[in-house]
Amino acid sequence: MNIARINCTPDWDAPEDWSTIRDRVLTYLNSGEMVIQVMATGEDHHDPHGPADVPLGFKTDGTWMWSLEIAYYLDTYDQPIDPDFLGYMRRHGFNPPQTDANMVNAALAQLDELGQQYADKDVYG
């Protein structure tokens, strides 16, 4: 399963249609199937002195898995997302595929397998 990250390319050029697809991307991210959700919230990388209100957890569509932080940063700061993931969403018409318990369990197993290796990184890679 692919794990999406935030696109940190400093010279990121938004697609021409970004203003029209941005909300569709956000809807896609929010409609994924929950893999795991942490009841605590995290620090905002853009505002480390502000409230720690960044949601923590992961969602999946069965092919991609992403942190809840990605939707937060997109919604709050218009932070771009992984271009490969964006292309995947576009190819699917911004409609997440149906997921099932096996896909969610596979995503959870992958997170478990990555364990501390992934925990030492964040959505910025």
TIVO-2410 file (N, C-alpha, C; in nm, 3 decimals):
# residues 125
REC num residu      c1      c2      c3 atome chaine
REC   1      M   0.085  -0.117   0.000     N      A
REC   1      M   0.000   0.000   0.000    CA      A
REC   1      M   0.090   0.124   0.000     C      A
REC   2      N   0.054   0.221  -0.080     N      A
REC   2      N   0.129   0.346  -0.087    CA      A
REC   2      N   0.093   0.434   0.034     C      A
REC   3      I   0.192   0.502   0.087     N      A
REC   3      I   0.167   0.595   0.197    CA      A
REC   3      I   0.190   0.737   0.145     C      A
REC   4      A   0.085   0.818   0.150     N      A
REC   4      A   0.091   0.955   0.100    CA      A
REC   4      A   0.161   1.046   0.200     C      A
REC   5      R   0.230   1.143   0.147     N      A
REC   5      R   0.296   1.245   0.228    CA      A
REC   5      R   0.259   1.382   0.170     C      A
REC   6      I   0.288   1.483   0.245     N      A
REC   6      I   0.267   1.619   0.197    CA      A
REC   6      I   0.377   1.651   0.097     C      A
REC   7      N   0.342   1.723  -0.006     N      A
REC   7      N   0.440   1.764  -0.107    CA      A
REC   7      N   0.514   1.887  -0.054     C      A
REC   8      C   0.642   1.870  -0.026     N      A
REC   8      C   0.722   1.980   0.030    CA      A
REC   8      C   0.807   2.050  -0.075     C      A
REC   9      T   0.781   2.024  -0.201     N      A
REC   9      T   0.857   2.088  -0.306    CA      A
REC   9      T   0.837   2.238  -0.296     C      A
REC  10      P   0.946   2.314  -0.273     N      A
REC  10      P   0.930   2.458  -0.252    CA      A
REC  10      P   0.873   2.532  -0.373     C      A
REC  11      D   0.899   2.482  -0.490     N      A
REC  11      D   0.850   2.550  -0.610    CA      A
REC  11      D   0.729   2.478  -0.670     C      A
REC  12      W   0.646   2.419  -0.583     N      A
REC  12      W   0.529   2.345  -0.628    CA      A
REC  12      W   0.439   2.435  -0.709     C      A
REC  13      D   0.409   2.391  -0.828     N      A
REC  13      D   0.314   2.462  -0.913    CA      A
REC  13      D   0.181   2.391  -0.904     C      A
REC  14      A   0.084   2.460  -0.850     N      A
REC  14      A  -0.049   2.401  -0.839    CA      A
REC  14      A  -0.102   2.375  -0.979     C      A
REC  15      P  -0.174   2.264  -0.997     N      A
REC  15      P  -0.237   2.241  -1.126    CA      A
REC  15      P  -0.328   2.358  -1.161     C      A
REC  16      E  -0.346   2.381  -1.291     N      A
REC  16      E  -0.431   2.492  -1.334    CA      A
REC  16      E  -0.568   2.489  -1.270     C      A
REC  17      D  -0.620   2.369  -1.250     N      A
REC  17      D  -0.755   2.356  -1.195    CA      A
REC  17      D  -0.758   2.340  -1.044     C      A
REC  18      W  -0.648   2.375  -0.974     N      A
REC  18      W  -0.639   2.352  -0.830    CA      A
REC  18      W  -0.757   2.412  -0.756     C      A
REC  19      S  -0.798   2.534  -0.791     N      A
REC  19      S  -0.908   2.598  -0.718    CA      A
REC  19      S  -1.038   2.520  -0.734     C      A
REC  20      T  -1.054   2.447  -0.842     N      A
REC  20      T  -1.177   2.371  -0.861    CA      A
REC  20      T  -1.168   2.229  -0.806     C      A
REC  21      I  -1.047   2.175  -0.793     N      A
REC  21      I  -1.036   2.038  -0.742    CA      A
REC  21      I  -0.998   2.032  -0.594     C      A
REC  22      R  -0.952   2.141  -0.539     N      A
REC  22      R  -0.906   2.142  -0.399    CA      A
REC  22      R  -1.010   2.083  -0.304     C      A
REC  23      D  -1.134   2.129  -0.315     N      A
REC  23      D  -1.239   2.079  -0.226    CA      A
REC  23      D  -1.270   1.932  -0.254     C      A
REC  24      R  -1.256   1.890  -0.378     N      A
REC  24      R  -1.278   1.749  -0.411    CA      A
REC  24      R  -1.169   1.662  -0.349     C      A
REC  25      V  -1.045   1.713  -0.349     N      A
REC  25      V  -0.934   1.641  -0.286    CA      A
REC  25      V  -0.960   1.629  -0.136     C      A
REC  26      L  -1.001   1.738  -0.075     N      A
REC  26      L  -1.030   1.738   0.068    CA      A
REC  26      L  -1.144   1.641   0.101     C      A
REC  27      T  -1.246   1.640   0.019     N      A
REC  27      T  -1.357   1.546   0.041    CA      A
REC  27      T  -1.307   1.402   0.030     C      A
REC  28      Y  -1.221   1.376  -0.069     N      A
REC  28      Y  -1.165   1.241  -0.086    CA      A
REC  28      Y  -1.088   1.200   0.039     C      A
REC  29      L  -1.002   1.289   0.086     N      A
REC  29      L  -0.922   1.259   0.205    CA      A
REC  29      L  -1.010   1.231   0.327     C      A
REC  30      N  -1.114   1.310   0.343     N      A
REC  30      N  -1.201   1.295   0.459    CA      A
REC  30      N  -1.293   1.174   0.449     C      A
REC  31      S  -1.315   1.124   0.328     N      A
REC  31      S  -1.408   1.012   0.313    CA      A
REC  31      S  -1.339   0.876   0.311     C      A
REC  32      G  -1.208   0.874   0.326     N      A
REC  32      G  -1.139   0.746   0.333    CA      A
REC  32      G  -1.184   0.665   0.453     C      A
REC  33      E  -1.153   0.539   0.451     N      A
REC  33      E  -1.190   0.449   0.561    CA      A
REC  33      E  -1.087   0.463   0.674     C      A
REC  34      M  -1.136   0.483   0.796     N      A
REC  34      M  -1.047   0.501   0.911    CA      A
REC  34      M  -0.971   0.371   0.939     C      A
REC  35      V  -0.839   0.382   0.949     N      A
REC  35      V  -0.755   0.268   0.985    CA      A
REC  35      V  -0.730   0.272   1.135     C      A
REC  36      I  -0.686   0.387   1.182     N      A
REC  36      I  -0.661   0.406   1.325    CA      A
REC  36      I  -0.671   0.555   1.353     C      A
REC  37      Q  -0.728   0.587   1.468     N      A
REC  37      Q  -0.740   0.727   1.508    CA      A
REC  37      Q  -0.691   0.740   1.651     C      A
REC  38      V  -0.608   0.838   1.675     N      A
REC  38      V  -0.555   0.867   1.807    CA      A
REC  38      V  -0.645   0.973   1.870     C      A
REC  39      M  -0.679   0.953   1.994     N      A
REC  39      M  -0.768   1.048   2.061    CA      A
REC  39      M  -0.698   1.180   2.094     C      A
REC  40      A  -0.567   1.181   2.097     N      A
REC  40      A  -0.492   1.304   2.120    CA      A
REC  40      A  -0.475   1.378   1.987     C      A
REC  41      T  -0.430   1.502   1.995     N      A
REC  41      T  -0.400   1.580   1.875    CA      A
REC  41      T  -0.254   1.622   1.881     C      A
REC  42      G  -0.201   1.659   1.764     N      A
REC  42      G  -0.060   1.691   1.754    CA      A
REC  42      G  -0.033   1.838   1.731     C      A
REC  43      E   0.095   1.870   1.738     N      A
REC  43      E   0.143   2.006   1.716    CA      A
REC  43      E   0.132   2.045   1.570     C      A
REC  44      D   0.097   2.168   1.544     N      A
REC  44      D   0.088   2.223   1.409    CA      A
REC  44      D   0.229   2.267   1.368     C      A
REC  45      H   0.284   2.206   1.264     N      A
REC  45      H   0.420   2.239   1.218    CA      A
REC  45      H   0.432   2.385   1.172     C      A
REC  46      H   0.320   2.442   1.128     N      A
REC  46      H   0.323   2.581   1.082    CA      A
REC  46      H   0.305   2.680   1.196     C      A
REC  47      D   0.250   2.634   1.307     N      A
REC  47      D   0.222   2.720   1.421    CA      A
REC  47      D   0.252   2.645   1.550     C      A
REC  48      P   0.382   2.618   1.576     N      A
REC  48      P   0.418   2.536   1.692    CA      A
REC  48      P   0.379   2.596   1.827     C      A
REC  49      H   0.351   2.726   1.831     N      A
REC  49      H   0.313   2.789   1.957    CA      A
REC  49      H   0.162   2.798   1.972     C      A
REC  50      G   0.091   2.760   1.868     N      A
REC  50      G  -0.055   2.762   1.874    CA      A
REC  50      G  -0.107   2.635   1.938     C      A
REC  51      P  -0.238   2.619   1.935     N      A
REC  51      P  -0.297   2.499   1.996    CA      A
REC  51      P  -0.257   2.373   1.919     C      A
REC  52      A  -0.238   2.267   1.992     N      A
REC  52      A  -0.205   2.138   1.931    CA      A
REC  52      A  -0.336   2.072   1.889     C      A
REC  53      D  -0.385   2.110   1.772     N      A
REC  53      D  -0.515   2.061   1.730    CA      A
REC  53      D  -0.511   1.984   1.597     C      A
REC  54      V  -0.396   1.931   1.563     N      A
REC  54      V  -0.382   1.853   1.440    CA      A
REC  54      V  -0.427   1.709   1.468     C      A
REC  55      P  -0.527   1.661   1.393     N      A
REC  55      P  -0.575   1.524   1.418    CA      A
REC  55      P  -0.467   1.421   1.383     C      A
REC  56      L  -0.465   1.313   1.459     N      A
REC  56      L  -0.367   1.207   1.439    CA      A
REC  56      L  -0.438   1.076   1.409     C      A
REC  57      G  -0.389   1.007   1.310     N      A
REC  57      G  -0.447   0.879   1.271    CA      A
REC  57      G  -0.425   0.857   1.122     C      A
REC  58      F  -0.484   0.752   1.069     N      A
REC  58      F  -0.467   0.717   0.928    CA      A
REC  58      F  -0.598   0.671   0.868     C      A
REC  59      K  -0.615   0.705   0.740     N      A
REC  59      K  -0.727   0.656   0.659    CA      A
REC  59      K  -0.670   0.584   0.538     C      A
REC  60      T  -0.756   0.509   0.469     N      A
REC  60      T  -0.713   0.438   0.349    CA      A
REC  60      T  -0.827   0.431   0.249     C      A
REC  61      D  -0.789   0.408   0.124     N      A
REC  61      D  -0.886   0.377   0.020    CA      A
REC  61      D  -0.860   0.237  -0.035     C      A
REC  62      G  -0.771   0.164   0.031     N      A
REC  62      G  -0.736   0.029  -0.011    CA      A
REC  62      G  -0.610   0.022  -0.094     C      A
REC  63      T  -0.573   0.131  -0.157     N      A
REC  63      T  -0.449   0.139  -0.235    CA      A
REC  63      T  -0.352   0.237  -0.171     C      A
REC  64      W  -0.404   0.348  -0.124     N      A
REC  64      W  -0.324   0.451  -0.057    CA      A
REC  64      W  -0.366   0.458   0.089     C      A
REC  65      M  -0.273   0.498   0.172     N      A
REC  65      M  -0.299   0.526   0.312    CA      A
REC  65      M  -0.242   0.665   0.340     C      A
REC  66      W  -0.313   0.744   0.419     N      A
REC  66      W  -0.267   0.879   0.449    CA      A
REC  66      W  -0.300   0.916   0.592     C      A
REC  67      S  -0.217   1.004   0.645     N      A
REC  67      S  -0.236   1.056   0.778    CA      A
REC  67      S  -0.350   1.159   0.776     C      A
REC  68      L  -0.423   1.166   0.886     N      A
REC  68      L  -0.527   1.267   0.899    CA      A
REC  68      L  -0.468   1.408   0.892     C      A
REC  69      E  -0.341   1.418   0.923     N      A
REC  69      E  -0.272   1.547   0.918    CA      A
REC  69      E  -0.275   1.607   0.777     C      A
REC  70      I  -0.274   1.523   0.676     N      A
REC  70      I  -0.269   1.574   0.539    CA      A
REC  70      I  -0.392   1.658   0.508     C      A
REC  71      A  -0.510   1.610   0.546     N      A
REC  71      A  -0.633   1.687   0.524    CA      A
REC  71      A  -0.630   1.817   0.605     C      A
REC  72      Y  -0.578   1.809   0.728     N      A
REC  72      Y  -0.569   1.929   0.812    CA      A
REC  72      Y  -0.483   2.036   0.744     C      A
REC  73      Y  -0.364   1.996   0.700     N      A
REC  73      Y  -0.273   2.094   0.640    CA      A
REC  73      Y  -0.324   2.146   0.506     C      A
REC  74      L  -0.393   2.063   0.433     N      A
REC  74      L  -0.454   2.109   0.308    CA      A
REC  74      L  -0.563   2.210   0.338     C      A
REC  75      D  -0.651   2.177   0.432     N      A
REC  75      D  -0.763   2.263   0.464    CA      A
REC  75      D  -0.717   2.393   0.530     C      A
REC  76      T  -0.621   2.385   0.619     N      A
REC  76      T  -0.578   2.502   0.696    CA      A
REC  76      T  -0.479   2.591   0.621     C      A
REC  77      Y  -0.385   2.529   0.548     N      A
REC  77      Y  -0.276   2.606   0.487    CA      A
REC  77      Y  -0.266   2.589   0.336     C      A
REC  78      D  -0.359   2.513   0.278     N      A
REC  78      D  -0.354   2.484   0.135    CA      A
REC  78      D  -0.222   2.416   0.098     C      A
REC  79      Q  -0.171   2.336   0.192     N      A
REC  79      Q  -0.045   2.261   0.172    CA      A
REC  79      Q  -0.067   2.156   0.065     C      A
REC  80      P   0.017   2.153  -0.038     N      A
REC  80      P  -0.001   2.055  -0.145    CA      A
REC  80      P   0.023   1.912  -0.097     C      A
REC  81      I  -0.035   1.818  -0.169     N      A
REC  81      I  -0.021   1.678  -0.134    CA      A
REC  81      I   0.069   1.607  -0.234     C      A
REC  82      D   0.101   1.485  -0.202     N      A
REC  82      D   0.182   1.397  -0.286    CA      A
REC  82      D   0.129   1.397  -0.429     C      A
REC  83      P   0.210   1.435  -0.528     N      A
REC  83      P   0.161   1.443  -0.666    CA      A
REC  83      P   0.116   1.308  -0.722     C      A
REC  84      D   0.178   1.199  -0.679     N      A
REC  84      D   0.134   1.067  -0.726    CA      A
REC  84      D  -0.004   1.034  -0.671     C      A
REC  85      F  -0.027   1.070  -0.546     N      A
REC  85      F  -0.157   1.046  -0.484    CA      A
REC  85      F  -0.263   1.134  -0.552     C      A
REC  86      L  -0.228   1.258  -0.580     N      A
REC  86      L  -0.320   1.348  -0.649    CA      A
REC  86      L  -0.357   1.290  -0.786     C      A
REC  87      G  -0.258   1.240  -0.859     N      A
REC  87      G  -0.286   1.178  -0.988    CA      A
REC  87      G  -0.377   1.057  -0.975     C      A
REC  88      Y  -0.354   0.978  -0.872     N      A
REC  88      Y  -0.439   0.861  -0.846    CA      A
REC  88      Y  -0.583   0.904  -0.820     C      A
REC  89      M  -0.601   1.006  -0.737     N      A
REC  89      M  -0.735   1.057  -0.708    CA      A
REC  89      M  -0.803   1.106  -0.835     C      A
REC  90      R  -0.726   1.179  -0.914     N      A
REC  90      R  -0.780   1.234  -1.039    CA      A
REC  90      R  -0.827   1.121  -1.131     C      A
REC  91      R  -0.744   1.015  -1.143     N      A
REC  91      R  -0.781   0.902  -1.229    CA      A
REC  91      R  -0.908   0.832  -1.181     C      A
REC  92      H  -0.936   0.843  -1.052     N      A
REC  92      H  -1.057   0.783  -0.997    CA      A
REC  92      H  -1.171   0.884  -0.985     C      A
REC  93      G  -1.156   0.997  -1.052     N      A
REC  93      G  -1.262   1.097  -1.050    CA      A
REC  93      G  -1.291   1.152  -0.912     C      A
REC  94      F  -1.190   1.146  -0.824     N      A
REC  94      F  -1.202   1.194  -0.686    CA      A
REC  94      F  -1.310   1.118  -0.609     C      A
REC  95      N  -1.338   0.996  -0.653     N      A
REC  95      N  -1.433   0.908  -0.583    CA      A
REC  95      N  -1.354   0.792  -0.525     C      A
REC  96      P  -1.343   0.784  -0.393     N      A
REC  96      P  -1.265   0.674  -0.335    CA      A
REC  96      P  -1.329   0.539  -0.368     C      A
REC  97      P  -1.247   0.441  -0.400     N      A
REC  97      P  -1.300   0.307  -0.424    CA      A
REC  97      P  -1.362   0.250  -0.296     C      A
REC  98      Q  -1.448   0.153  -0.312     N      A
REC  98      Q  -1.505   0.086  -0.196    CA      A
REC  98      Q  -1.395   0.011  -0.123     C      A
REC  99      T  -1.395   0.022   0.006     N      A
REC  99      T  -1.299  -0.053   0.087    CA      A
REC  99      T  -1.374  -0.158   0.167     C      A
REC 100      D  -1.300  -0.253   0.215     N      A
REC 100      D  -1.359  -0.356   0.301    CA      A
REC 100      D  -1.268  -0.379   0.420     C      A
REC 101      A  -1.312  -0.464   0.510     N      A
REC 101      A  -1.237  -0.490   0.632    CA      A
REC 101      A  -1.098  -0.546   0.603     C      A
REC 102      N  -1.085  -0.626   0.497     N      A
REC 102      N  -0.953  -0.681   0.462    CA      A
REC 102      N  -0.855  -0.571   0.425     C      A
REC 103      M  -0.902  -0.469   0.352     N      A
REC 103      M  -0.814  -0.358   0.313    CA      A
REC 103      M  -0.771  -0.278   0.436     C      A
REC 104      V  -0.866  -0.253   0.524     N      A
REC 104      V  -0.835  -0.178   0.646    CA      A
REC 104      V  -0.738  -0.257   0.733     C      A
REC 105      N  -0.761  -0.386   0.745     N      A
REC 105      N  -0.670  -0.470   0.824    CA      A
REC 105      N  -0.531  -0.475   0.761     C      A
REC 106      A  -0.523  -0.477   0.628     N      A
REC 106      A  -0.393  -0.475   0.561    CA      A
REC 106      A  -0.320  -0.344   0.589     C      A
REC 107      A  -0.394  -0.233   0.588     N      A
REC 107      A  -0.334  -0.103   0.618    CA      A
REC 107      A  -0.284  -0.099   0.762     C      A
REC 108      L  -0.364  -0.151   0.853     N      A
REC 108      L  -0.325  -0.154   0.993    CA      A
REC 108      L  -0.201  -0.241   1.014     C      A
REC 109      A  -0.197  -0.355   0.945     N      A
REC 109      A  -0.080  -0.444   0.954    CA      A
REC 109      A   0.044  -0.375   0.900     C      A
REC 110      Q   0.027  -0.298   0.791     N      A
REC 110      Q   0.142  -0.227   0.734    CA      A
REC 110      Q   0.192  -0.121   0.833     C      A
REC 111      L   0.101  -0.050   0.896     N      A
REC 111      L   0.143   0.048   0.997    CA      A
REC 111      L   0.216  -0.020   1.111     C      A
REC 112      D   0.164  -0.134   1.155     N      A
REC 112      D   0.227  -0.210   1.262    CA      A
REC 112      D   0.366  -0.256   1.221     C      A
REC 113      E   0.378  -0.300   1.095     N      A
REC 113      E   0.507  -0.347   1.044    CA      A
REC 113      E   0.608  -0.233   1.036     C      A
REC 114      L   0.560  -0.117   0.996     N      A
REC 114      L   0.649  -0.001   0.986    CA      A
REC 114      L   0.689   0.049   1.124     C      A
REC 115      G   0.598   0.035   1.219     N      A
REC 115      G   0.623   0.068   1.358    CA      A
REC 115      G   0.705   0.192   1.381     C      A
REC 116      Q   0.809   0.178   1.458     N      A
REC 116      Q   0.892   0.291   1.498    CA      A
REC 116      Q   0.960   0.356   1.378     C      A
REC 117      Q   0.987   0.277   1.276     N      A
REC 117      Q   1.050   0.333   1.156    CA      A
REC 117      Q   0.964   0.446   1.100     C      A
REC 118      Y   0.832   0.427   1.098     N      A
REC 118      Y   0.744   0.533   1.047    CA      A
REC 118      Y   0.721   0.639   1.153     C      A
REC 119      A   0.711   0.599   1.278     N      A
REC 119      A   0.685   0.694   1.386    CA      A
REC 119      A   0.796   0.798   1.396     C      A
REC 120      D   0.915   0.765   1.352     N      A
REC 120      D   1.027   0.860   1.356    CA      A
REC 120      D   1.019   0.964   1.245     C      A
REC 121      K   0.925   0.946   1.154     N      A
REC 121      K   0.905   1.042   1.046    CA      A
REC 121      K   0.771   1.108   1.069     C      A
REC 122      D   0.739   1.205   0.989     N      A
REC 122      D   0.605   1.260   0.993    CA      A
REC 122      D   0.555   1.274   0.850     C      A
REC 123      V   0.443   1.337   0.832     N      A
REC 123      V   0.384   1.344   0.699    CA      A
REC 123      V   0.470   1.425   0.602     C      A
REC 124      Y   0.569   1.497   0.654     N      A
REC 124      Y   0.658   1.571   0.568    CA      A
REC 124      Y   0.771   1.485   0.513     C      A
REC 125      G   0.776   1.357   0.557     N      A
REC 125      G   0.877   1.263   0.505    CA      A
REC 125      G   1.009   1.286   0.565     C      A
***
